[in-house]
Amino acid sequence: MILETNVVSPYDMTIAGRVGQEEAEAGNLLSAVLPSEQVFGQSIDILKGGNGFNEIANFRSYDSEVSFGEAGEDVEEVTVKLPALGQKTRISELDQLKAFGHGDRQVLENMRLKAAKLRGVAVAERMELARGQVLQTGVAAINENRFKKTIDFDRDASMTVTAGTVWGSGTPLTDIDTWVAAYSELNGHDPENLIVSTAIRTALKKNPEVVASIHGENSKQRVTNAQLNDFLIEEGLPSLVVYDKQVRKDGAQVRIIDEDVAIFTPPASAGAGVTAWGTTLESLESEYGIVSGELPGIVVAAMKSRDPIGVYAHAAAIGLPVLKNANAFMAATVL
């Protein structure tokens, strides 16, 4: 296939793709948990270990040397290589013929721009699915399209837990208290939010321990969403964030986070993880017209084939969710 530039430029296709990506990310909760970071390359360096702690400075006497801030023996600098991803789709031959027949160039342009935007959405959704996997497991494990890669971010085993009794009938408040204490001991700060499914929130609202804590023993009153969240906040526990998003992969609907798993997440100030977007080879091609400051991220162009004659919207990206402190994300199986 050859690059097509005479209908819509690769730069304009790329802008459309990035708009689609941004609009999709607005509904992707985990894109805020692991915010985007632009990488002018194909890898990102992170410091693993140390649980996000930074060695404090030392006082010194005047005229004495300033001491070095040592990273510590448990801190290791690691280079994470970012994998490539993308998608292409064929723009209908018949639709193009109809547009040619009507002499409507704008229709031809709109076909390409719409296809480019949807490719941006597709890339964004795949990255959101990867974020969910990384937060649940502490591992990025990819096995698709004849590509296999596993990156273990070394989350402490104590940050992956299972409730002794499912939350429908167990003691979820006791569990949360215990887990938050363990989280805080390891990380030096409390988790800010607890991402759950609707099923988990419903189990909490009906749980006897929760009902008794909010309304008193033997109460028949229902617990509302607001009452549950207000109670948790008053107790100094993380607030609930419900997330049930699904995406379509290989023809099947797949949840971003398993319905029975709750994820404790840190405050944004912890800087515990990012979604790294690297620089593709396509973005470096002069025909794409991508300026130097915009090189990282998804790029899209129209590609043309000759047999059969056809046009494709081709999107390319390099990226991966990366946990700088995997212990700041605790996964609990509770149903």
TORFI-520112 format. One line per 5 residues: number of its first residue (from 1); for each residue z, y, x of N, C-alpha, C, O. Coordinates in steps of 0.001 Angstrom, whole numbers, plus 500000, padded with zeros to 6 digits. Layout:
! TORFI-520112
NUM = Z,Y,X,Z,Y,X,Z,Y,X,Z,Y,X ~ ...
***
This chain:
! TORFI-520112
1 = 500000,498800,500840,500000,500000,500000,500000,501255,500878,500527,501258,501990 ~ 499399,502309,500350,499335,503570,501069,500085,504638,500285,500241,504547,499067 ~ 500543,505646,501008,501284,506732,500390,500357,507600,499543,499288,508006,500000 ~ 500768,507880,498318,500004,508778,497454,500684,510142,497450,501877,510241,497166 ~ 499935,511184,497761,500519,512524,497839,499806,513556,496968,500274,514687,496843
6 = 498675,513176,496366,497844,514172,495687,498258,514456,494240,497764,515412,493642 ~ 499147,513652,493670,499608,513898,492299,501011,514512,492324,501219,515612,491812 ~ 501956,513809,492911,503309,514332,493122,503683,514068,494574,503524,512945,495054 ~ 504166,515057,495264,504511,514899,496674,505718,513983,496830,506551,513903,495928 ~ 505822,513286,497970,507007,512462,498218,508305,513268,498146,509340,512752,497724
11 = 508245,514524,498555,509457,515352,498492,509902,515542,497042,511086,515405,496733 ~ 508959,515856,496157,509309,516038,494747,509742,514721,494107,510620,514707,493244 ~ 509130,513620,494526,509569,512308,494043,511004,512039,494499,511817,511503,493746 ~ 511298,512417,495737,512643,512223,496276,513663,513064,495519,514751,512587,495198 ~ 513313,514308,495236,514221,515167,494467,514505,514543,493105,515652,514519,492660
16 = 513454,514033,492434,513641,513390,491131,514553,512174,491253,515423,511958,490409 ~ 514353,511376,492310,515196,510210,492522,516647,510582,492751,517550,509916,492246 ~ 516875,511646,493512,518241,512069,493790,518902,512683,492560,520116,512573,492388 ~ 518116,513324,491710,518660,513818,490441,519110,512635,489580,520187,512667,488985 ~ 518278,511593,489519,518655,510397,488775,519919,509769,489322,520785,509324,488569
21 = 520016,509738,490640,521204,509197,491282,522440,510024,490922,523475,509465,490559 ~ 522338,511330,491020,523471,512204,490718,523914,512064,489265,525111,512032,488977 ~ 522959,511983,488360,523311,511839,486945,524001,510504,486691,524940,510428,485898 ~ 523540,509458,487361,524188,508152,487211,525595,508178,487791,526523,507620,487206 ~ 525752,508827,488944,527055,508869,489602,528081,509634,488767,529282,509393,488888
26 = 527618,510546,487927,528541,511285,487064,529288,510348,486120,530399,510654,485687 ~ 528684,509214,485804,529332,508228,484949,529895,507047,485712,530418,506110,485110 ~ 529795,507081,487023,530301,506002,487869,531663,506395,488423,531750,507159,489384 ~ 532713,505879,487825,534074,506247,488200,534341,506041,489685,535008,506858,490320 ~ 533822,504955,490235,534163,504607,491610,533479,505499,492630,533853,505498,493803
31 = 532476,506265,492198,531843,507202,493124,532792,508337,493484,532616,508990,494513 ~ 533801,508579,492640,534830,509563,492965,535931,508936,493816,536559,509621,494624 ~ 536165,507642,493636,537171,506933,494428,536690,506760,495866,537469,506895,496810 ~ 535398,506458,496024,534775,506329,497345,533630,507338,497402,532473,506964,497209 ~ 533931,508610,497662,532918,509663,497582,531837,509531,498651,532040,508911,499696
36 = 530695,510125,498363,529546,510025,499267,529803,510765,500576,530413,511833,500603 ~ 529320,510166,501654,529332,510795,502973,527950,510597,503593,527466,509470,503702 ~ 527322,511693,503997,525987,511628,504580,526079,511233,506049,526868,511803,506802 ~ 525281,510266,506449,525296,509758,507819,523910,509944,508422,522923,509425,507900 ~ 523840,510678,509509,522559,510881,510183,522340,509727,511163,522394,509894,512381
41 = 522094,508568,510590,521913,507351,511364,521992,506160,510436,521826,506289,509223 ~ 522249,504988,511022,522287,503759,510235,523621,503030,510375,523724,501850,510041 ~ 524634,503727,510864,525957,503121,511010,527012,504212,510905,526722,505401,511034 ~ 528239,503776,510667,529353,504714,510578,530523,504141,511364,530800,502945,511278 ~ 531209,504976,512123,532365,504562,512905,533638,504844,512116,533821,505941,511587
46 = 534507,503854,512044,535781,504028,511348,536906,503505,512228,536682,502704,513135 ~ 538118,503969,511947,539309,503465,512621,540008,502501,511676,540524,502910,510636 ~ 540025,501222,512035,540698,500213,511221,542112,500009,511739,542352,499986,512946 ~ 543039,499861,510809,544429,499682,511189,545193,500987,511067,544610,502033,510785 ~ 546479,500922,511275,547301,502116,511211,547646,502564,509806,548450,503478,509622
51 = 547036,501919,508800,547314,502225,507391,547156,503705,507059,547850,504236,506192 ~ 546229,504366,507762,545962,505765,507449,546941,506739,508079,546815,507949,507891 ~ 547914,506233,508824,548877,507120,509468,548259,507766,510704,547462,507148,511409 ~ 548638,509016,510955,548207,509737,512140,549431,510000,513003,550442,510491,512500 ~ 549361,509683,514294,550490,509900,515196,550872,511379,515204,550020,512246,515398
56 = 552154,511658,514993,552595,513051,514932,552676,513662,516329,552761,512955,517333 ~ 552646,514994,516365,552744,515724,517632,554187,515717,518136,555115,515416,517385 ~ 554364,516053,519417,555687,516121,520036,556004,517555,520447,555121,518298,520876 ~ 557254,517931,520315,557681,519193,520910,557643,519055,522421,557719,517947,522952 ~ 557523,520187,523118,557506,520166,524581,558213,521405,525108,558377,522395,524396
61 = 558614,521335,526326,559197,522514,526971,558083,523416,527468,556979,522945,527741 ~ 558358,524692,527586,557350,525621,528088,556920,525221,529494,557718,524733,530295 ~ 555641,525439,529771,555021,525135,531062,554894,523640,531325,554553,523239,532437 ~ 555164,522806,530320,554962,521366,530485,553673,520947,529785,553156,521660,528925 ~ 553173,519796,530164,551894,519308,529640,552028,518839,528189,553034,518246,527800
66 = 551005,519117,527414,550951,518615,526041,550684,517112,526067,549814,516651,526805 ~ 551418,516354,525273,551254,514899,525268,550012,514495,524488,549542,515222,523614 ~ 549494,513323,524823,548338,512776,524112,548786,512144,522798,549873,511573,522705 ~ 547937,512257,521794,548182,511570,520529,547527,510202,520576,546313,510090,520412 ~ 548317,509159,520799,547771,507811,520918,547504,507225,519535,548294,507401,518607
71 = 546394,506538,519416,546044,505929,518131,546968,504769,517783,547209,504490,516608 ~ 547483,504095,518806,548347,502946,518567,547609,501640,518791,546392,501564,518618 ~ 548351,500612,519178,547735,499323,519484,547132,498652,518260,546255,497799,518391 ~ 547597,499032,517055,547098,498388,515839,545862,499086,515279,545354,498699,514227 ~ 545376,500117,515978,544207,500863,515515,542999,500505,516369,543065,500512,517598
76 = 541905,500195,515702,540686,499778,516393,539497,500559,515845,539325,500673,514632 ~ 538679,501094,516747,537464,501777,516308,536378,500732,516078,536080,499921,516955 ~ 535798,500766,514894,534805,499769,514497,533552,500482,514007,533627,501483,513294 ~ 532402,499951,514400,531128,500474,513920,530621,499581,512798,530431,498379,512985 ~ 530405,500173,511641,529893,499443,510484,528409,499749,510343,528019,500897,510131
81 = 527587,498713,510464,526148,498886,510281,525827,498911,508791,526262,498043,508034 ~ 525076,499898,508392,524762,500085,506977,523487,499335,506612,522473,499491,507292 ~ 523511,498533,505563,522312,497789,505154,521349,498667,504355,521713,499729,503849 ~ 520124,498193,504262,519097,498889,503481,519072,498341,502058,519400,497179,501821 ~ 518681,499187,501127,518488,498758,499745,517405,499625,499116,517018,500652,499673
86 = 516930,499214,497980,515895,499995,497313,515284,499234,496157,515703,498127,495820 ~ 514290,499850,495563,513601,499232,494431,512247,499909,494244,512089,501101,494508 ~ 511284,499133,493789,509995,499726,493427,509587,499210,492054,510008,498134,491628 ~ 508766,499991,491373,508270,499595,490062,506842,500082,489904,506464,501136,490416 ~ 506067,499303,489195,504664,499653,488976,504544,500606,487791,505150,500386,486742
91 = 503775,501643,487965,503472,502580,486890,502264,502038,486145,501235,501750,486757 ~ 502378,501897,484846,501385,501203,484025,499952,501669,484278,499645,502859,484217 ~ 499085,500695,484565,497666,500980,484767,497044,501551,483493,496268,502505,483545 ~ 497393,500956,482345,496816,501400,481079,497256,502819,480733,496447,503626,480275 ~ 498535,503127,480950,499024,504471,480656,498320,505511,481516,498017,506612,481057
96 = 498061,505146,482778,497351,506086,483646,495919,506303,483166,495412,507424,483192 ~ 495274,505231,482731,493902,505361,482227,493860,506268,481000,492947,507080,480850 ~ 494848,506125,480128,494906,506984,478944,495068,508447,479340,494437,509331,478761 ~ 495926,508695,480342,496139,510068,480791,494878,510646,481412,494536,511805,481177 ~ 494180,509825,482213,492913,510273,482792,491912,510605,481689,491182,511593,481770
101 = 491894,509756,480649,490944,509960,479562,491162,511269,478831,490218,511881,478331 ~ 492430,511696,478773,492741,512952,478097,492714,514136,479061,492908,515283,478658 ~ 492474,513843,480333,492431,514912,481325,493754,515640,481478,493775,516831,481788 ~ 494857,514935,481265,496175,515569,481283,496903,515222,482578,497540,514173,482678 ~ 496805,516100,483558,497444,515861,484849,498971,515862,484729,499656,515129,485442
106 = 499493,516687,483826,500944,516770,483680,501535,515430,483272,502631,515072,483702 ~ 500808,514690,482443,501278,513365,482039,501366,512448,483253,502329,511695,483396 ~ 500366,512509,484124,500378,511690,485338,501577,512046,486216,502242,511164,486759 ~ 501843,513333,486348,502986,513767,487150,504296,513284,486532,505179,512785,487229 ~ 504405,513440,485220,505642,513046,484542,505910,511548,484658,507059,511123,484779
111 = 504840,510749,484622,505000,509299,484796,505666,508993,486132,506595,508189,486210 ~ 505186,509636,487161,505705,509382,488503,507135,509896,488653,507991,509214,489216 ~ 507385,511088,488151,508720,511669,488273,509754,510878,487469,510889,510706,487915 ~ 509366,510401,486292,510277,509583,485493,510593,508280,486214,511745,507846,486256 ~ 509559,507660,486782,509771,506411,487518,510654,506649,488735,511500,505816,489060
116 = 510462,507785,489413,511278,508112,490582,512738,508298,490190,513643,507824,490878 ~ 512955,508990,489083,514325,509226,488616,515031,507916,488289,516202,507737,488622 ~ 514324,507013,487646,514917,505719,487298,515227,504884,488530,516177,504101,488523 ~ 514434,505041,489592,514731,504318,490817,516026,504853,491440,516808,504098,492019 ~ 516236,506159,491312,517494,506723,491787,518680,506174,491028,519731,505908,491612
121 = 518517,506004,489724,519569,505407,488900,519839,503974,489355,520993,503561,489470 ~ 518776,503221,489612,518922,501818,490014,519699,501692,491320,520553,500816,491457 ~ 519403,502563,492273,520117,502533,493554,521582,502913,493350,522473,502286,493923 ~ 521832,503933,492542,523207,504355,492278,524017,503246,491622,525181,503040,491965 ~ 523406,502529,490679,524124,501464,489975,524419,500282,490897,525474,499656,490793
126 = 523494,499983,491788,523758,498890,492741,524906,499258,493668,525729,498411,494012 ~ 524958,500520,494070,526043,500943,494945,527380,500925,494209,528409,500613,494809 ~ 527378,501255,492923,528617,501200,492149,529124,499761,492043,530329,499516,492112 ~ 528208,498819,491876,528605,497411,491838,529213,497000,493176,530190,496252,493214 ~ 528639,497487,494266,529185,497183,495593,530570,497796,495761,531451,497181,496363
131 = 530767,498992,495238,532096,499613,495314,533134,498750,494602,534228,498522,495119 ~ 532778,498276,493414,533709,497443,492670,534105,496200,493446,535277,495824,493475 ~ 533126,495565,494074,533412,494362,494856,534331,494674,496029,535283,493939,496291 ~ 534049,495760,496731,534838,496123,497908,536275,496460,497519,537213,496073,498215 ~ 536450,497176,496418,537803,497527,495994,538586,496309,495522,539793,496226,495748
136 = 537918,495365,494873,538601,494156,494405,538989,493231,495548,540078,492658,495548 ~ 538107,493088,496512,538287,492037,497517,538606,492540,498919,539106,491781,499749 ~ 538324,493810,499190,538468,494312,500551,537338,493869,501452,537396,494051,502669 ~ 536305,493286,500856,535176,492739,501613,533872,493169,500948,533759,493162,499722 ~ 532896,493542,501759,531537,493760,501263,530744,492500,501572,530462,492213,502736
141 = 530384,491751,500549,529663,490489,500720,528347,490575,499959,528336,490641,498730 ~ 527247,490573,500690,525917,490705,500088,525132,489429,500346,525052,488955,501479 ~ 524559,488885,499297,523698,487705,499422,522634,487796,498337,522788,487227,497255 ~ 521561,488510,498631,520489,488701,497662,519202,489069,498391,519229,489618,499493 ~ 518090,488760,497763,516787,489149,498296,516602,488672,499740,516031,489375,500573
146 = 517105,487447,500017,517015,486833,501346,517772,487618,502421,517441,487548,503605 ~ 518779,488355,501996,519605,489122,502931,521064,488747,502737,521582,488801,501621 ~ 521727,488367,503824,523135,488006,503784,523908,488861,504785,523511,489007,505941 ~ 525016,489418,504314,525870,490213,505194,527274,490253,504613,527450,490464,503413 ~ 528272,490052,505465,529666,490130,505049,530414,491045,506002,530383,490850,507217
151 = 531082,492038,505448,531899,492950,506245,533308,492928,505673,533527,493325,504529 ~ 534262,492463,506470,535656,492370,506047,536401,493599,506557,536451,493842,507763 ~ 536976,494371,505643,537691,495583,506035,539170,495317,506311,539962,496251,506440 ~ 539538,494031,506400,540873,493604,506849,542009,494158,505984,542960,494752,506494 ~ 541895,493957,504690,543004,494351,503823,544154,493370,503994,543939,492160,504055
156 = 545367,493888,504072,546545,493048,504195,546657,492141,502971,546385,492558,501846 ~ 547060,490899,503212,547140,489920,502122,548081,490379,501011,547904,490000,499853 ~ 549077,491192,501355,550039,491655,500348,549436,492649,499364,550049,492965,498345 ~ 548236,493142,499667,547567,494099,498780,546597,493418,497818,545847,494094,497112 ~ 546607,492099,497786,545862,491332,496783,546868,490413,496105,547328,489446,496712
161 = 547215,490702,494859,548327,490017,494202,547903,489474,492839,546870,489855,492287 ~ 548731,488575,492318,548516,487999,490987,549839,488013,490231,550876,487630,490771 ~ 549795,488450,488996,551012,488470,488175,551508,487049,487939,550712,486144,487689 ~ 552836,486851,488018,553397,485529,487778,553135,485051,486363,552933,483859,486129 ~ 553140,485979,485423,552815,485703,484021,551853,486781,483548,552039,487962,483840
166 = 550831,486372,482822,549834,487350,482371,550518,488462,481582,551550,488244,480947 ~ 549933,489649,481629,550603,490821,481075,550724,490822,479554,551475,491625,479001 ~ 550017,489957,478883,550192,489881,477438,551593,489469,477053,552096,489869,476003 ~ 552238,488660,477908,553570,488160,477582,554558,488278,478735,555731,487941,478571 ~ 554119,488742,479878,554981,488810,481050,555804,490086,481113,556166,490666,480089
171 = 556093,490513,482344,556881,491732,482569,556058,492697,483423,556333,492859,484612 ~ 555064,493331,482833,554148,494171,483606,554808,495378,484257,554429,495766,485362 ~ 555796,495982,483584,556452,497143,484184,557208,496741,485443,557213,497465,486438 ~ 557841,495583,485383,558524,495064,486571,557514,494775,487673,557752,495078,488843 ~ 556383,494185,487290,555325,493916,488272,554848,495208,488926,554738,495291,490149
176 = 554566,496212,488103,554046,497476,488641,555068,498121,489565,554709,498616,490633 ~ 556338,498122,489169,557398,498666,490031,557402,497969,491388,557456,498617,492433 ~ 557343,496643,491353,557383,495856,492589,556170,496136,493459,556295,496315,494671 ~ 555005,496175,492847,553775,496368,493613,553662,497787,494168,553192,497981,495289 ~ 554091,498770,493391,554059,500150,493882,555003,500305,495072,554683,501009,496029
181 = 556151,499658,495018,557091,499716,496141,556468,499113,497399,556590,499675,498488 ~ 555799,497965,497245,555144,497323,498393,553998,498182,498912,553808,498313,500122 ~ 553244,498760,498000,552129,499645,498373,552643,500843,499168,552099,501181,500220 ~ 553692,501478,498659,554231,502675,499300,554822,502364,500665,554683,503148,501604 ~ 555479,501217,500771,556061,500811,502051,554978,500641,503105,555172,501011,504263
186 = 553850,500089,502714,552767,499824,503664,551964,501078,503985,551551,501277,505127 ~ 551741,501926,502980,550832,503061,503150,551512,504401,503396,550876,505338,503880 ~ 552796,504499,503068,553481,505770,503274,553283,506764,502155,553723,507908,502262 ~ 552631,506354,501082,552455,507203,499900,552256,506308,498690,551936,505127,498826 ~ 552448,506874,497506,552281,506111,496271,550816,506078,495850,550052,506980,496193
191 = 550420,505048,495111,549083,505079,494506,549049,506147,493416,550064,506430,492779 ~ 547881,506733,493211,547760,507796,492206,547330,507265,490847,547840,507696,489813 ~ 546387,506326,490857,545843,505801,489604,545841,504281,489604,545893,503634,490650 ~ 545781,503736,488400,545638,502296,488219,544423,502084,487322,544471,502365,486125 ~ 543336,501588,487905,542102,501359,487155,542209,500018,486444,542451,498990,487078
196 = 542029,500030,485129,542170,498815,484326,541030,498719,483318,540325,499694,483057 ~ 540867,497540,482765,539921,497334,481665,540605,497659,480342,541828,497787,480275 ~ 539808,497789,479307,540378,497974,477966,541269,496794,477598,542304,496972,476956 ~ 540872,495590,478001,541668,494393,477695,543047,494466,478341,544039,494067,477733 ~ 543113,494972,479568,544408,495094,480243,545267,496145,479548,546457,495928,479315
201 = 544665,497277,479219,545441,498319,478528,545961,497815,477186,547102,498095,476818 ~ 545136,497076,476457,545565,496529,475168,546735,495566,475350,547685,495576,474566 ~ 546660,494731,476390,547761,493800,476670,549048,494559,476973,550125,494158,476533 ~ 548939,495648,477719,550118,496455,478034,550720,497066,476772,551939,497063,476601 ~ 549884,497582,475900,550371,498242,474684,551092,497274,473744,551984,497679,472998
206 = 550709,496004,473779,551317,495002,472905,552449,494235,473584,553155,493467,472932 ~ 552623,494438,474874,553611,493669,475622,555040,494024,475191,555363,495206,475066 ~ 555904,493019,474962,557274,493284,474502,558070,494192,475443,558814,495055,474977 ~ 557926,494011,476744,558665,494845,477695,558241,496306,477573,559075,497211,477621 ~ 556947,496523,477417,556431,497886,477300,556876,498517,475984,557345,499655,475966
211 = 556729,497780,474884,557119,498307,473567,558599,498667,473553,558978,499725,473050 ~ 559437,497793,474103,560880,498048,474128,561220,499252,474998,562125,500018,474669 ~ 560509,499422,476093,560782,500546,476996,560414,501879,476367,561046,502896,476651 ~ 559393,501881,475515,558925,503128,474906,559596,503393,473563,559969,504531,473277 ~ 559756,502358,472732,560266,502547,471363,561646,501929,471119,562234,502142,470059
216 = 562161,501178,472072,563447,500537,471879,563307,499071,471492,562254,498635,471028 ~ 564388,498317,471690,564393,496888,471392,564078,496629,469912,564512,497360,469021 ~ 563309,495562,469692,562967,495083,468343,562146,496081,467521,562049,495950,466301 ~ 561565,497065,468180,560751,498038,467454,559430,497413,467025,558844,496608,467748 ~ 558975,497795,465845,557682,497334,465337,556604,498405,465496,555462,498202,465081
221 = 556957,499530,466087,555994,500610,466260,554920,500239,467282,555176,499530,468256 ~ 553738,500730,467033,552649,500526,467983,552773,501536,469120,553266,502649,468935 ~ 552324,501130,470274,552266,502028,471432,550861,502610,471509,549879,501869,471537 ~ 550767,503921,471542,549458,504560,471647,549039,504671,473113,549848,504495,474023 ~ 547777,504962,473311,547278,505154,474675,548031,506283,475373,548425,506158,476533
226 = 548222,507379,474654,548904,508536,475240,550354,508205,475579,550848,508598,476636 ~ 551040,507484,474691,552435,507123,474946,552558,506237,476179,553472,506405,476986 ~ 551641,505303,476316,551671,504410,477471,551483,505190,478762,552239,505012,479717 ~ 550482,506048,478791,550212,506789,480016,551333,507777,480325,551731,507925,481480 ~ 551844,508455,479292,552940,509405,479502,554175,508698,480046,554868,509221,480920
231 = 554443,507512,479525,555607,506753,479995,555462,506390,481473,556400,506556,482252 ~ 554293,505900,481850,554072,505522,483246,554246,506718,484170,554866,506608,485228 ~ 553699,507858,483770,553805,509057,484599,555261,509505,484711,555713,509873,485795 ~ 556000,509477,483595,557417,509847,483612,558228,508934,484529,559208,509360,485141 ~ 557806,507677,484613,558496,506715,485474,558063,506827,486936,558539,506077,487788
236 = 557161,507764,487221,556683,507923,488594,555699,506855,489015,555526,506589,490205 ~ 555054,506240,488031,554082,505182,488299,552667,505733,488150,552478,506786,487541 ~ 551679,505041,488692,550304,505547,488590,549818,505601,487151,550185,504763,486327 ~ 548995,506588,486860,548436,506718,485516,547272,505761,485343,546578,505425,486302 ~ 547067,505325,484106,545992,504379,483813,544658,505096,483694,544564,506175,483108
241 = 543632,504482,484257,542254,504930,484081,541461,503715,483611,541359,502722,484332 ~ 540903,503789,482416,540167,502650,481854,538709,502718,482283,538059,503757,482177 ~ 538210,501580,482772,536820,501519,483251,536246,500155,482903,536700,499128,483408 ~ 535245,500158,482038,534645,498910,481569,533150,498824,481879,532445,498009,481285 ~ 532672,499633,482779,531222,499725,482977,530612,498392,483396,531203,497615,484146
246 = 529403,498158,482880,528599,497006,483275,527227,497487,483740,526747,498542,483324 ~ 526616,496700,484602,525238,496951,485029,524441,495667,484840,525008,494596,484624 ~ 523143,495787,484923,522268,494623,484768,521788,494171,486139,521179,494940,486883 ~ 522072,492913,486460,521667,492353,487751,521077,490973,487530,521707,490104,486926 ~ 519861,490778,488025,519162,489495,487877,519104,489055,486415,519247,487872,486105
251 = 518893,490022,485525,518724,489714,484112,520000,489521,483326,519946,489227,482131 ~ 521155,489679,483966,522430,489479,483273,523305,490715,483415,523226,491438,484408 ~ 524140,490947,482406,525088,492052,482476,526295,491635,483310,526864,490561,483116 ~ 526670,492506,484239,527754,492212,485175,528741,493373,485162,528339,494535,485227 ~ 530025,493061,485079,531051,494101,485132,531192,494639,486550,531060,493895,487522
256 = 531462,495930,486658,531724,496533,487963,533039,495995,488524,533120,495639,489700 ~ 534068,495939,487675,535364,495371,488048,535697,494292,487030,535549,494505,485827 ~ 536145,493136,487503,536475,492036,486600,537493,492484,485548,538379,493293,485824 ~ 537346,491947,484353,538177,492368,483226,539656,492090,483446,540505,492777,482879 ~ 539974,491090,484263,541376,490713,484450,542012,491331,485688,543140,490987,486043
261 = 541303,492237,486347,541786,492818,487604,542095,494300,487433,541310,495046,486848 ~ 543251,494716,487951,543649,496123,487991,543634,496581,489447,544030,495836,490343 ~ 543173,497815,489677,543050,498340,491034,543934,499573,491189,543763,500557,490469 ~ 544878,499521,492126,545668,500698,492486,544869,501512,493505,544403,500971,494508 ~ 544713,502811,493245,543916,503650,494142,544751,504819,494657,545679,505262,493981
266 = 544429,505318,495845,545209,506389,496463,544756,507768,495994,543714,507888,495349 ~ 545518,508804,496307,545028,510162,496054,543819,510451,496935,543683,509882,498018 ~ 542947,511334,496469,541732,511648,497225,542055,512169,498617,541288,511962,499557 ~ 543201,512849,498749,543574,513429,500042,543809,512379,501114,543811,512698,502303 ~ 544007,511124,500706,544237,510055,501684,542989,509753,502502,543092,509236,503614
271 = 541815,510069,501970,540569,509811,502700,540420,508357,503098,539979,508052,504206 ~ 540788,507453,502193,540866,506033,502529,539536,505304,502505,539442,504180,502997 ~ 538507,505919,501943,537214,505240,501886,536116,506189,501471,536369,507242,500886 ~ 534890,505802,501783,533717,506612,501440,532574,505693,501034,532630,504479,501228 ~ 531550,506293,500475,530272,505615,500319,529327,506260,501314,528907,507402,501131
276 = 528994,505533,502361,528168,506085,503436,526690,505918,503104,526230,504813,502819 ~ 525953,507023,503143,524508,507007,502923,523820,507342,504232,523997,508433,504772 ~ 523032,506401,504742,522373,506588,506020,520989,507204,505904,520567,507643,504834 ~ 520301,507225,507026,518984,507850,507137,517907,506775,507205,517926,505931,508101 ~ 516982,506802,506275,515912,505806,506231,514765,506194,507149,514610,507358,507519
281 = 513968,505205,507509,512773,505476,508307,511778,506309,507506,511075,507156,508057 ~ 511730,506057,506201,510813,506823,505349,511105,508322,505426,510182,509136,505471 ~ 512388,508682,505441,512738,510104,505440,512300,510806,506717,512183,512031,506750 ~ 512057,510029,507767,511630,510599,509050,510121,510753,509148,509614,511370,510085 ~ 509397,510186,508172,507942,510323,508155,507565,511741,507723,508079,512253,506729
286 = 506675,512360,508469,506314,513751,508184,505706,513920,506799,505868,514971,506178 ~ 504997,512885,506299,504360,512994,504981,505376,513153,503846,505040,513658,502775 ~ 506609,512723,504082,507627,512850,503041,508134,514284,502922,508615,514684,501862 ~ 508031,515044,503978,508432,516449,503938,509917,516676,503774,510322,517721,503266 ~ 510742,515729,504188,512191,515872,504061,512715,516710,505225,512496,516361,506385
291 = 513395,517796,504930,513922,518654,505989,515133,517987,506631,515757,517106,506039 ~ 515456,518416,507846,516452,517714,508656,517811,517601,507974,518474,516571,508093 ~ 518236,518637,507266,519546,518591,506632,519625,517690,505420,520716,517430,504913 ~ 518471,517201,504939,518430,516364,503742,518003,514935,504051,517692,514172,503136 ~ 517983,514566,505319,517466,513246,505697,518269,512083,505121,517662,511144,504606
296 = 519615,512094,505180,520356,510951,504640,520210,510850,503122,520056,511855,502429 ~ 520263,509627,502629,520222,509413,501189,518945,508751,500727,518081,508398,501529 ~ 518843,508591,499427,517692,507925,498832,516437,508773,499004,516488,509999,498901 ~ 515316,508117,499265,514010,508783,499290,513063,507982,498400,513141,506756,498331 ~ 512170,508699,497722,511243,508057,496789,509850,508613,497014,509686,509797,497308
301 = 508856,507763,496876,507464,508203,496980,506598,507338,496079,506991,506241,495682 ~ 505420,507845,495762,504422,507058,495037,503565,506325,496054,503071,506921,497010 ~ 503394,505033,495840,502567,504195,496706,501381,503680,495895,501495,503403,494701 ~ 500240,503557,496572,499025,503152,495872,498482,501856,496458,498416,501684,497675 ~ 498093,500947,495564,497444,499704,495988,495989,499732,495541,495616,500505,494658
306 = 495160,498875,496164,493730,498867,495866,493286,497652,495063,492273,497718,494366 ~ 494017,496546,495144,493577,495342,494446,494788,494628,493840,495446,493843,494522 ~ 495086,494895,492566,494381,495843,491695,494795,497278,492005,495832,497508,492628 ~ 493989,498237,491573,494360,499627,491757,495623,499901,490948,495681,499618,489752 ~ 496597,500435,491591,497859,500698,490911,498701,501677,491688,498451,501938,492865
311 = 499705,502218,491019,500641,503156,491633,502057,502630,491416,502398,502144,490338 ~ 502863,502736,492450,504238,502254,492412,505184,503388,492800,504885,504176,493696 ~ 506309,503461,492129,507394,504335,492567,508270,503502,493497,508843,502493,493087 ~ 508366,503932,494741,509041,503162,495790,510253,503946,496283,510116,505047,496815 ~ 511439,503369,496101,512681,504021,496526,513305,503246,497676,513344,502016,497665
316 = 513790,503980,498664,514442,503369,499819,515751,504097,500100,515846,505314,499937 ~ 516743,503350,500516,518032,503938,500873,518716,503036,501886,518366,501865,502036 ~ 519686,503593,502567,520548,502847,503478,521975,503267,503151,522271,504461,503109 ~ 522854,502312,502920,524208,502715,502585,525127,501562,502248,524693,500421,502085 ~ 526419,501885,502146,527436,500872,501849,528764,501567,501547,529078,502585,502164
321 = 529547,501032,500606,530924,501499,500466,531725,501038,501679,531637,499877,502080 ~ 532492,501932,502253,533230,501639,503481,534700,502004,503276,535018,503126,502883 ~ 535589,501054,503544,537025,501301,503436,537580,501659,504805,537600,500826,505711 ~ 538029,502892,504952,538643,503318,506208,540080,502822,506299,540583,502551,507390 ~ 540732,502706,505158,542058,502093,505066,542054,501171,503860,542344,501593,502740
326 = 541728,499922,504096,541593,498961,502991,542909,498746,502257,542907,498381,501082 ~ 544039,498970,502939,545340,498744,502307,545678,499794,501252,546637,499635,500497 ~ 544894,500861,501203,545131,501902,500199,544584,501513,498831,544743,502249,497858 ~ 543940,500356,498764,543371,499871,497498,543942,498481,497224,543600,497512,497902 ~ 544801,498399,496241,545496,497146,495923,544886,496543,494662,544715,497230,493655
331 = 544564,495269,494727,543953,494574,493588,544946,493572,493007,545519,492754,493727 ~ 545135,493652,491686,546086,492763,491011,545398,492047,489856,544834,492684,488966 ~ 545448,490723,489878,544943,489927,488759,546081,489771,487759,547138,489236,488092 ~ 545862,490244,486521,546992,490354,485591,546759,489679,484238,547679,489623,483423 ~ 545569,489173,483981,545296,488493,482712,544903,487046,482961,544634,486307,482014
***
